[in-house]
Amino acid sequence: MVLKEQACKKCGYVLEDPNTTDCPICQNKKFTTFWKGSVVITDPENSEVAKKLNITQKGRFALRIN
């Protein structure tokens, strides 16, 4: 069985571990498998994309959460 990746409903962080109970970025406990597109931020301090999306941490983030 293939597990769908989950994204945090608050900050959009895409979780790598399906057994995670708290988002490592914002500590939210609500996740969804209904999201589209993603962006990987490696240097949030110097990334124009991160600034536009208000992302301050490294990681993979969903672009649209339903």
Secondary structure as UniProt FT lines:
FT   STRAND          6..8
FT   TURN            9..11
FT   STRAND          13..15
FT   TURN            18..19
FT   TURN            24..26
FT   STRAND          31..32
FT   STRAND          35..41
FT   TURN            44..46
FT   HELIX           48..52
FT   TURN            53..54
FT   STRAND          59..65
//
